[in-house]
Amino acid sequence: MPLDAICLTGIVRELRQEIVGLRVEKIQQPARDQVILTLRGNKKLLLCAGANQARIHLTALSRENPAAPPMFCMLLRKHLGSARIADIRQPGLERAVILELDIVDELGEPGRRSLVIECMGRYSNLILLDGEGRIIDCLRRVDMEMSEKRQVLPGLFYRLPPAQEKADPLETEEGDFDRLLDAASPEQEAERFLLDHFFGMSPLVCREIAFSAGDAGARLFTPEAREGLKRAFFAWQAAVKEERFVPCLLTRDGAPWDFSYLPVRQYGGAAEGEAWEKFSPMLDAFYERKEQAERVRQRGADLQRAASNARDRAKRKLALQEKEYAQTQDRDKLRICGELITANLYRMEKGLSRLQAENYYEEGCPLVDIPLDPLLTPQQNAAKYFKRYSKAKTAERYLTEQMAIARRERDWLESVLDELTRAETEQDFADIRRELREAGYLKNRDSGKKEPRRGPSRPRVFRSSGGFRILVGRSNQQNDQLTKEAFKSDYWFHTQRIHGSHVILCAGGREPDKQSLTEAAGLAAWFSQGREGGQVAVDYTQVKNVKKPAGARPGMVVYDPYQTAYVTPSEALVKALEEKK
């Protein structure tokens, strides 16, 4: 669900106990709409103003920072370096949080700055204010053309968004609720009634209150239905006022799907609810995959577009080649036509447009109708058919070679697209960009501007329950490097017939236990296109049996002999085996 105002209340309550009084030690901006304040005690406060991911909470996830900090990050460092968090508050039931920070300016004078995060969907923003409440700068500037009601620009006093013409659900009393019910249509749904009359409540919570009212609360037809809804509403109100928040993560098929600040029962067995002790780790778990997808969208958009277009071209080219190849399979008819013309030269003359002759190549010698070019002699018509037969025979051989090349190119491009879905760091995208550039699918940069220097790409590192180190490639080029540098006695894993990372189990001259082999196969299944599947076939063999064909694209290998394990991809296994830095 979008982060509603009351869920934000629970988060602010939790953060107040953990961060008030701490100093800011570091300020980073890993993404365009994310700022991380590292506080004393190595606590990382994430402020995200993304359109679909706006939120504030402590985070334990590692995020890679750009080579050069953005301008907004530099501004925050200038004003908030070594600041102390004096307070964190939420104005009313607004979807906004204000961090009050005590600072010391360049002259050594104490002062105050405020950092406001507005969690309002596509209008989300991050705004820095001075001690008087004036805007120093913001992540997204809003001028008169963008909004006539409220501008967000440097130099203006900060104002909260215009208030909604709805009731405050926490200040509503029974008499007020009764008057709203009396004015409502009897056919109105209970969920819609709550959404229309109260602010700060998400559709999920409104549905849950209506669900708690029972079947009679689905619509407001009867006094019993209205009484049931009223009872459920004030039970919810009491829980919120008493701050009985229970962070709840909803999952479907093992994947995070939604979250709330109270237990959710409306979905029955269609979703599983898991109670968490705190909001911050729950939000980390919920947004981890969404952030990954957003990183791919933002940083890899041009790579995705280039690889997708190239893959689609390769598919169209292959389809045309297969069509031409199918036509060459009927070439024997051309040869037979030529031979039948030759056998009937004695009764032919120039100017004929068709020849009817007995086909002595088939049982019963049926008559066949052979089209002729009336401008050619019979001998020339026969030669024309023999030439077409010869061309078709040559084309078959040529098309067989070209289709094999096209299939390899298509498969490689699909593997690149698969890499992009799992890319996490700037280095991952840089490796994929270089791979596409070397293959000729991206133009070389001629601007003279140097790309930022980056360290060598490192594989994902895991440790099996048996103590064996397991390496997982992040890109096709790294897959090649892993296999090349592994010892011949190490074990190599890859999903069967689907794209995925190369996985190396470092045996160190020992014979790995069965559990370690199964865990390595599980990692290969997770870091592949079969991640969302059930049983995934994973081939494995010793590295000495893995060969790279001459001229093959990065990541393309052949292997024999091998064994196959059938495993179920599991995110829990990945987290359990991940080697701590």
C-alpha positions as CSV (number, residue, x, y, z in Angstrom):
1,M,0.0,0.0,0.0
2,P,1.2,3.6,-0.4
3,L,2.6,4.8,2.9
4,D,-0.5,6.4,4.5
5,A,-0.4,9.1,7.2
6,I,-1.2,6.8,10.1
7,C,1.5,4.2,9.1
8,L,3.8,7.2,9.0
9,T,2.8,8.0,12.6
10,G,3.9,4.6,13.7
11,I,7.2,5.0,11.9
12,V,7.9,8.4,13.4
13,R,7.1,7.1,16.9
14,E,9.7,4.3,16.3
15,L,12.3,6.6,14.9
16,R,11.9,9.1,17.8
17,Q,13.1,6.5,20.2
18,E,16.1,5.6,18.0
19,I,17.6,8.7,16.4
20,V,16.8,11.8,18.5
21,G,20.0,13.2,19.9
22,L,22.3,11.4,17.4
23,R,24.8,13.4,15.2
24,V,25.0,13.2,11.5
25,E,28.3,11.7,10.5
26,K,27.9,11.2,6.8
27,I,25.5,12.2,4.0
28,Q,25.1,10.3,0.8
29,Q,22.7,10.3,-2.2
30,P,22.9,6.8,-3.8
31,A,20.0,7.4,-6.1
32,R,18.3,10.5,-7.7
33,D,15.5,10.4,-5.1
34,Q,17.3,8.8,-2.1
35,V,19.3,10.4,0.7
36,I,21.0,8.5,3.5
37,L,22.1,10.1,6.7
38,T,24.6,8.0,8.6
39,L,24.2,8.7,12.3
40,R,26.4,8.0,15.2
41,G,26.4,4.3,16.0
42,N,26.3,3.4,12.3
43,K,22.6,3.9,12.0
44,K,21.5,4.7,8.5
45,L,18.4,6.8,8.1
46,L,16.9,6.5,4.6
47,L,14.8,9.3,3.2
48,C,13.3,8.3,-0.2
49,A,11.2,10.6,-2.3
50,G,10.5,8.2,-5.1
51,A,7.1,8.4,-6.7
52,N,6.1,4.9,-5.7
53,Q,8.5,4.3,-2.9
54,A,8.4,7.5,-0.7
55,R,9.3,6.7,2.9
56,I,11.6,7.3,5.9
57,H,13.1,4.6,8.0
58,L,16.4,3.1,9.2
59,T,17.9,0.8,6.7
60,A,20.4,-2.1,6.8
61,L,20.7,-2.5,3.0
62,S,23.9,-1.5,1.3
63,R,23.6,0.9,-1.6
64,E,26.4,1.9,-4.0
65,N,27.0,5.6,-4.3
66,P,27.8,7.5,-7.6
67,A,31.4,8.4,-8.4
68,A,30.5,12.1,-7.9
69,P,27.9,13.3,-5.4
70,P,24.9,15.1,-6.8
71,M,24.4,18.8,-6.2
72,F,21.6,18.3,-3.7
73,C,23.9,15.9,-1.7
74,M,26.6,18.6,-1.6
75,L,24.1,21.2,-0.4
76,L,23.0,18.9,2.5
77,R,26.6,18.2,3.4
78,K,27.2,22.0,3.6
79,H,24.3,22.7,5.9
80,L,23.9,19.4,7.8
81,G,27.4,18.1,8.3
82,S,27.8,17.2,12.0
83,A,24.3,18.4,12.8
84,R,22.4,16.8,15.7
85,I,18.9,15.5,15.4
86,A,16.9,17.5,17.9
87,D,13.4,16.2,17.0
88,I,11.4,14.3,14.5
89,R,7.7,15.1,14.1
90,Q,4.7,14.7,11.8
91,P,2.4,17.7,11.4
92,G,-1.1,16.4,12.1
93,L,-2.1,13.5,9.9
94,E,-0.1,14.8,6.9
95,R,2.1,12.4,4.9
96,A,5.1,14.5,5.8
97,V,7.9,14.2,8.4
98,I,10.0,17.0,9.6
99,L,13.5,16.4,11.0
100,E,14.7,19.2,13.2
101,L,18.5,19.5,13.3
102,D,20.7,21.7,15.5
103,I,23.8,23.0,13.6
104,V,26.8,25.2,14.0
105,D,27.3,27.6,11.1
106,E,30.6,28.7,9.4
107,L,31.0,31.5,12.0
108,G,30.5,29.0,14.9
109,E,27.1,30.3,15.8
110,P,24.4,27.7,16.7
111,G,21.4,27.5,14.4
112,R,18.6,25.3,13.3
113,R,17.8,23.5,10.0
114,S,14.8,21.4,9.1
115,L,14.7,18.6,6.6
116,V,11.2,17.8,5.3
117,I,10.2,14.6,3.5
118,E,6.8,14.6,1.8
119,C,5.6,11.1,1.1
120,M,2.8,11.9,-1.4
121,G,3.1,9.6,-4.4
122,R,4.3,11.3,-7.5
123,Y,4.4,14.6,-5.6
124,S,6.9,13.3,-3.1
125,N,9.8,15.7,-2.2
126,L,12.7,16.4,0.1
127,I,13.0,20.0,1.2
128,L,15.7,21.7,3.2
129,L,14.6,24.7,5.4
130,D,16.6,27.4,7.2
131,G,15.9,28.5,10.8
132,E,13.0,30.8,9.8
133,G,11.2,28.1,7.7
134,R,12.4,29.4,4.3
135,I,13.2,26.9,1.6
136,I,17.0,26.6,1.0
137,D,16.5,24.1,-1.8
138,C,14.6,20.9,-2.6
139,L,14.9,17.7,-4.6
140,R,12.1,18.7,-6.9
141,R,11.3,22.4,-7.5
142,V,7.6,23.2,-8.1
143,D,6.9,26.5,-9.9
144,M,3.7,28.4,-10.8
145,E,3.3,26.5,-14.1
146,M,3.4,23.1,-12.3
147,S,1.1,24.1,-9.5
148,E,-0.9,27.3,-8.9
149,K,-1.9,26.4,-5.4
150,R,1.5,25.6,-3.9
151,Q,5.0,26.5,-5.1
152,V,8.2,24.9,-3.7
153,L,11.1,27.1,-4.6
154,P,14.3,28.4,-2.9
155,G,13.5,31.6,-0.9
156,L,9.8,30.9,-0.3
157,F,8.5,30.1,3.1
158,Y,7.6,26.4,3.4
159,R,3.9,25.6,3.5
160,L,2.2,22.3,4.0
161,P,0.0,21.0,1.2
162,P,-3.6,22.3,1.2
163,A,-5.8,20.5,3.7
164,Q,-8.3,18.0,2.4
165,E,-12.0,18.7,3.0
166,K,-12.5,15.5,5.0
167,A,-12.7,14.6,8.7
168,D,-9.8,13.7,10.9
169,P,-10.4,10.0,11.7
170,L,-8.7,10.3,15.1
171,E,-10.7,13.3,16.3
172,T,-14.1,12.0,15.0
173,E,-16.6,11.2,17.8
174,E,-19.6,8.9,17.7
175,G,-22.0,11.7,17.1
176,D,-20.0,13.0,14.2
177,F,-19.8,9.5,12.7
178,D,-23.5,9.0,13.1
179,R,-24.2,12.3,11.2
180,L,-21.9,11.2,8.3
181,L,-23.7,7.8,8.2
182,D,-27.1,9.4,8.1
183,A,-26.1,11.6,5.1
184,A,-24.6,8.6,3.2
185,S,-26.5,6.6,0.6
186,P,-27.7,3.2,1.8
187,E,-26.2,1.6,-1.3
188,Q,-22.7,3.0,-0.7
189,E,-20.0,0.5,0.1
190,A,-18.5,0.8,3.5
191,E,-15.0,1.0,2.2
192,R,-15.9,3.9,-0.1
193,F,-17.7,5.7,2.7
194,L,-14.6,5.7,4.8
195,L,-12.4,6.8,1.9
196,D,-14.7,9.7,1.0
197,H,-15.2,11.1,4.5
198,F,-11.8,10.7,6.3
199,F,-8.3,11.6,5.3
200,G,-5.1,9.8,6.3
201,M,-6.5,6.3,5.7
202,S,-5.4,4.1,2.8
203,P,-7.8,1.8,0.8
204,L,-6.2,-1.2,2.4
205,V,-7.1,0.0,5.9
206,C,-10.6,1.0,4.9
207,R,-11.2,-2.4,3.4
208,E,-9.9,-4.0,6.6
209,I,-12.3,-2.0,8.8
210,A,-15.2,-2.9,6.5
211,F,-14.1,-6.5,6.6
212,S,-14.0,-6.4,10.5
213,A,-17.6,-5.1,10.4
214,G,-18.6,-8.5,9.0
215,D,-20.7,-9.3,5.9
216,A,-23.4,-6.9,7.0
217,G,-20.9,-4.0,6.7
218,A,-20.2,-4.5,3.0
219,R,-22.9,-1.9,2.2
220,L,-24.9,0.5,4.4
221,F,-28.3,-0.9,3.7
222,T,-29.5,-1.6,7.2
223,P,-29.1,-0.2,10.7
224,E,-27.2,-3.4,11.6
225,A,-24.7,-2.7,8.8
226,R,-24.1,0.8,10.0
227,E,-23.7,-0.2,13.6
228,G,-21.2,-2.9,12.6
229,L,-19.2,-0.4,10.6
230,K,-19.3,2.1,13.5
231,R,-18.1,-0.5,16.0
232,A,-15.2,-1.6,13.7
233,F,-14.2,2.1,13.0
234,F,-14.0,3.0,16.7
235,A,-12.1,-0.2,17.5
236,W,-9.6,0.8,14.9
237,Q,-9.5,4.4,16.2
238,A,-8.8,3.1,19.8
239,A,-5.9,0.9,18.6
240,V,-4.3,3.8,16.7
241,K,-4.7,6.3,19.6
242,E,-3.2,3.8,22.0
243,E,-0.3,3.3,19.5
244,R,-0.9,-0.4,19.3
245,F,1.0,-0.6,16.0
246,V,1.9,-4.1,14.7
247,P,4.1,-3.9,11.6
248,C,2.7,-6.5,9.2
249,L,4.2,-7.7,6.0
250,L,1.9,-9.5,3.5
251,T,3.4,-12.0,1.1
252,R,2.1,-13.9,-1.9
253,D,4.0,-17.0,-3.1
254,G,6.8,-16.0,-0.8
255,A,7.3,-12.6,-2.3
256,P,6.5,-9.3,-0.4
257,W,3.2,-7.9,-1.7
258,D,1.9,-5.3,0.8
259,F,2.3,-4.0,4.3
260,S,0.3,-2.4,7.1
261,Y,0.6,-1.1,10.7
262,L,-2.1,-3.5,11.9
263,P,-2.8,-7.2,11.2
264,V,-4.6,-7.8,7.9
265,R,-7.2,-10.6,7.7
266,Q,-9.3,-9.6,4.7
267,Y,-7.4,-11.7,2.2
268,G,-7.8,-15.0,4.0
269,G,-5.5,-17.7,2.5
270,A,-4.8,-15.6,-0.6
271,A,-1.9,-13.8,1.3
272,E,0.2,-14.6,4.3
273,G,0.7,-12.0,7.0
274,E,3.9,-11.8,9.0
275,A,4.2,-9.6,12.1
276,W,7.5,-7.7,12.5
277,E,8.9,-6.2,15.7
278,K,9.8,-2.9,14.0
279,F,8.8,-0.9,10.9
280,S,12.3,-0.3,9.5
281,P,13.4,-3.9,8.8
282,M,9.9,-4.7,7.5
283,L,10.1,-1.8,5.0
284,D,13.7,-2.9,4.0
285,A,12.3,-6.3,3.2
286,F,9.3,-4.9,1.3
287,Y,11.2,-2.4,-0.8
288,E,14.4,-4.4,-1.5
289,R,13.1,-5.9,-4.8
290,K,11.2,-2.8,-5.8
291,E,14.4,-0.7,-5.4
292,Q,16.2,-3.3,-7.6
293,A,13.6,-2.9,-10.3
294,E,13.8,0.9,-10.0
295,R,17.6,0.9,-10.3
296,V,17.3,-1.1,-13.5
297,R,14.7,1.3,-14.8
298,Q,16.7,4.4,-14.0
299,R,20.3,3.3,-14.7
300,G,19.8,0.6,-17.3
301,A,17.0,2.1,-19.4
302,D,19.3,2.8,-22.4
303,L,21.0,-0.6,-22.0
304,Q,17.6,-2.3,-21.8
305,R,16.4,-0.5,-24.9
306,A,19.6,-1.3,-26.9
307,A,19.6,-5.0,-25.9
308,S,15.8,-5.3,-26.5
309,N,15.9,-3.7,-29.9
310,A,18.9,-5.8,-30.9
311,R,17.2,-9.0,-29.6
312,D,14.0,-8.2,-31.5
313,R,16.0,-7.6,-34.8
314,A,17.8,-10.9,-34.3
315,K,14.5,-12.7,-33.9
316,R,13.0,-11.1,-37.0
317,K,16.2,-12.0,-39.0
318,L,16.1,-15.5,-37.7
319,A,12.4,-15.9,-38.6
320,L,13.1,-14.7,-42.2
321,Q,16.0,-17.1,-42.5
322,E,13.9,-20.0,-41.2
323,K,11.2,-19.2,-43.8
324,E,13.8,-19.2,-46.6
325,Y,15.3,-22.4,-45.3
326,A,11.8,-24.0,-45.4
327,Q,11.5,-23.0,-49.0
328,T,14.8,-24.7,-49.9
329,Q,13.5,-28.1,-48.6
330,D,11.2,-28.3,-51.7
331,R,14.2,-28.0,-54.1
332,D,13.9,-31.5,-55.4
333,K,10.7,-30.4,-57.2
334,L,12.9,-28.0,-59.2
335,R,15.3,-30.7,-60.2
336,I,12.5,-33.0,-61.2
337,C,10.9,-30.2,-63.3
338,G,14.3,-29.7,-65.1
339,E,14.7,-33.4,-65.8
340,L,11.1,-33.8,-67.1
341,I,11.6,-30.8,-69.4
342,T,14.8,-32.4,-70.7
343,A,13.0,-35.8,-71.2
344,N,10.3,-34.1,-73.3
345,L,12.4,-31.8,-75.5
346,Y,11.4,-33.8,-78.6
347,R,7.8,-32.6,-78.3
348,M,8.4,-29.0,-77.2
349,E,8.9,-25.8,-79.1
350,K,9.7,-22.3,-78.2
351,G,6.8,-20.1,-76.9
352,L,5.1,-22.7,-74.7
353,S,3.9,-21.4,-71.3
354,R,3.2,-24.7,-69.7
355,L,4.3,-28.4,-70.1
356,Q,2.1,-31.3,-69.0
357,A,4.3,-34.4,-68.6
358,E,4.2,-37.7,-66.8
359,N,6.2,-37.7,-63.6
360,Y,8.0,-41.0,-63.8
361,Y,9.6,-40.3,-60.4
362,E,6.3,-41.1,-58.6
363,E,4.4,-44.3,-58.6
364,G,1.6,-44.4,-61.3
365,C,3.4,-41.6,-63.3
366,P,0.9,-38.8,-62.5
367,L,0.6,-35.8,-64.9
368,V,2.3,-32.7,-63.6
369,D,1.9,-29.1,-64.9
370,I,5.2,-27.3,-65.2
371,P,5.2,-23.5,-65.7
372,L,7.6,-22.3,-68.5
373,D,8.9,-19.0,-69.7
374,P,7.6,-18.5,-73.2
375,L,10.5,-16.2,-74.1
376,L,13.0,-19.0,-73.5
377,T,13.8,-22.2,-75.5
378,P,13.0,-25.6,-73.9
379,Q,16.7,-26.1,-73.2
380,Q,16.9,-22.7,-71.5
381,N,13.8,-23.5,-69.4
382,A,15.4,-26.7,-68.2
383,A,18.6,-24.9,-67.4
384,K,16.7,-22.3,-65.4
385,Y,15.1,-25.0,-63.2
386,F,18.5,-26.7,-62.7
387,K,20.0,-23.3,-61.7
388,R,17.2,-22.6,-59.2
389,Y,17.8,-26.1,-57.7
390,S,21.5,-25.5,-57.4
391,K,20.9,-22.1,-55.7
392,A,18.5,-23.7,-53.3
393,K,21.0,-26.4,-52.4
394,T,23.7,-23.7,-51.8
395,A,21.2,-21.6,-49.8
396,E,20.4,-24.5,-47.5
397,R,24.1,-24.8,-46.5
398,Y,24.5,-21.0,-46.1
399,L,21.2,-20.5,-44.2
400,T,22.1,-23.4,-41.8
401,E,25.3,-21.6,-40.8
402,Q,23.6,-18.2,-40.6
403,M,20.7,-19.5,-38.5
404,A,23.2,-21.0,-36.0
405,I,24.9,-17.6,-35.8
406,A,21.6,-15.8,-35.4
407,R,20.4,-18.2,-32.6
408,R,23.7,-17.7,-30.7
409,E,23.4,-13.9,-31.1
410,R,19.7,-14.0,-29.9
411,D,20.6,-16.2,-26.9
412,W,23.5,-14.0,-26.0
413,L,21.3,-10.8,-26.1
414,E,18.6,-12.6,-24.0
415,S,21.3,-13.4,-21.5
416,V,22.3,-9.7,-21.4
417,L,18.7,-8.8,-20.7
418,D,18.6,-11.3,-18.0
419,E,21.8,-9.8,-16.5
420,L,20.1,-6.4,-16.4
421,T,17.2,-7.7,-14.3
422,R,19.8,-8.7,-11.6
423,A,22.2,-5.8,-11.9
424,E,22.6,-4.0,-8.6
425,T,25.7,-1.8,-8.5
426,E,27.0,0.9,-10.8
427,Q,29.8,-1.5,-11.7
428,D,27.3,-4.1,-12.9
429,F,25.8,-1.6,-15.3
430,A,29.3,-0.5,-16.4
431,D,30.2,-4.1,-17.2
432,I,27.1,-4.7,-19.2
433,R,27.5,-1.4,-21.0
434,R,31.1,-2.4,-22.0
435,E,29.9,-5.8,-23.1
436,L,27.3,-4.3,-25.5
437,R,29.8,-1.7,-26.7
438,E,32.4,-4.3,-27.5
439,A,29.7,-6.3,-29.4
440,G,28.9,-3.2,-31.5
441,Y,25.4,-2.6,-30.1
442,L,26.4,0.7,-28.4
443,K,28.4,3.4,-29.9
444,N,31.8,4.4,-28.5
445,R,31.9,7.7,-26.7
446,D,33.7,10.3,-28.8
447,S,33.0,13.3,-26.5
448,G,36.4,13.1,-24.9
449,K,34.8,12.9,-21.5
450,K,36.4,10.2,-19.4
451,E,34.2,7.7,-17.7
452,P,34.6,7.6,-13.9
453,R,37.2,5.2,-12.7
454,R,35.8,2.2,-10.9
455,G,37.4,-0.7,-9.1
456,P,37.4,-4.2,-10.5
457,S,34.0,-5.9,-10.6
458,R,33.6,-8.5,-7.8
459,P,31.3,-11.5,-7.8
460,R,28.7,-12.2,-5.2
461,V,30.2,-14.3,-2.4
462,F,28.5,-17.0,-0.3
463,R,29.6,-19.6,2.2
464,S,28.0,-23.1,2.1
465,S,26.9,-24.8,5.3
466,G,29.9,-27.1,4.8
467,G,32.3,-24.2,4.8
468,F,32.9,-24.0,1.0
469,R,33.2,-20.6,-0.7
470,I,30.7,-20.1,-3.5
471,L,31.1,-17.4,-6.2
472,V,28.3,-16.1,-8.4
473,G,29.0,-14.1,-11.5
474,R,27.2,-10.7,-12.0
475,S,27.7,-10.4,-15.8
476,N,28.7,-12.5,-18.8
477,Q,32.2,-11.1,-18.7
478,Q,32.5,-11.9,-15.0
479,N,31.1,-15.4,-15.7
480,D,34.0,-15.9,-18.1
481,Q,36.5,-14.6,-15.7
482,L,35.2,-16.8,-12.8
483,T,35.4,-19.9,-14.9
484,K,38.8,-19.0,-16.3
485,E,40.4,-18.3,-12.8
486,A,38.8,-21.3,-11.0
487,F,40.8,-24.4,-10.2
488,K,40.2,-27.4,-12.5
489,S,38.9,-29.3,-9.4
490,D,36.3,-26.7,-8.5
491,Y,32.7,-27.2,-9.4
492,W,30.8,-25.2,-12.0
493,F,27.0,-24.8,-11.9
494,H,24.5,-23.4,-14.4
495,T,20.8,-23.7,-15.0
496,Q,19.8,-26.1,-17.8
497,R,18.6,-24.4,-21.0
498,I,17.8,-21.1,-19.4
499,H,19.9,-18.0,-18.8
500,G,21.6,-17.3,-15.5
501,S,24.8,-16.7,-13.6
502,H,27.8,-19.0,-13.6
503,V,28.4,-20.4,-10.1
504,I,31.7,-21.7,-8.8
505,L,31.9,-23.9,-5.7
506,C,35.6,-23.5,-4.6
507,A,36.5,-27.0,-3.5
508,G,40.1,-26.3,-2.6
509,G,41.1,-29.8,-3.6
510,R,38.5,-31.4,-1.3
511,E,35.4,-33.3,-2.2
512,P,32.4,-31.1,-1.4
513,D,29.6,-32.6,0.7
514,K,26.2,-33.2,-0.8
515,Q,24.5,-30.3,1.1
516,S,27.1,-27.8,-0.3
517,L,26.5,-29.0,-3.8
518,T,22.7,-28.6,-3.3
519,E,23.2,-25.1,-1.9
520,A,25.4,-24.1,-4.9
521,A,22.7,-25.4,-7.2
522,G,20.1,-23.4,-5.3
523,L,22.1,-20.2,-5.8
524,A,22.4,-21.0,-9.6
525,A,18.6,-21.4,-9.7
526,W,18.0,-18.2,-7.8
527,F,20.3,-16.1,-10.0
528,S,18.7,-17.1,-13.2
529,Q,15.5,-16.8,-15.3
530,G,14.1,-19.7,-13.3
531,R,14.0,-17.6,-10.0
532,E,10.2,-17.6,-9.9
533,G,9.8,-21.2,-10.9
534,G,9.3,-24.4,-8.9
535,Q,11.8,-27.2,-9.6
536,V,14.7,-25.9,-11.7
537,A,17.2,-28.1,-13.4
538,V,20.8,-27.1,-12.7
539,D,23.7,-28.8,-14.5
540,Y,27.0,-29.1,-12.6
541,T,30.5,-30.5,-13.4
542,Q,34.1,-29.9,-12.5
543,V,35.6,-26.7,-14.1
544,K,38.0,-28.9,-16.1
545,N,35.0,-30.1,-18.2
546,V,33.9,-26.6,-19.1
547,K,35.2,-25.2,-22.5
548,K,34.6,-21.9,-24.3
549,P,34.2,-22.3,-28.1
550,A,36.5,-20.1,-30.2
551,G,34.9,-16.8,-31.1
552,A,31.9,-17.3,-28.7
553,R,30.3,-14.4,-27.0
554,P,31.0,-13.7,-23.3
555,G,29.3,-16.2,-21.0
556,M,28.8,-18.9,-23.7
557,V,30.4,-22.2,-22.9
558,V,30.0,-26.0,-23.5
559,Y,30.5,-28.7,-21.0
560,D,30.5,-32.5,-20.8
561,P,30.2,-34.8,-18.9
562,Y,27.8,-33.3,-16.2
563,Q,25.2,-34.1,-13.6
564,T,21.8,-32.5,-13.1
565,A,20.3,-31.4,-9.8
566,Y,16.7,-30.3,-9.4
567,V,16.3,-27.6,-6.8
568,T,13.7,-24.9,-5.7
569,P,14.9,-21.3,-5.8
570,S,14.8,-19.8,-2.3
571,E,15.5,-16.2,-1.3
572,A,15.9,-17.5,2.3
573,L,18.8,-19.7,1.2
574,V,20.5,-16.7,-0.5
575,K,20.3,-14.6,2.6
576,A,21.4,-17.5,4.9
577,L,24.5,-18.2,2.8
578,E,25.5,-14.7,2.0
579,E,29.0,-14.0,3.3
580,K,29.1,-11.1,5.7
581,K,31.5,-8.3,4.8
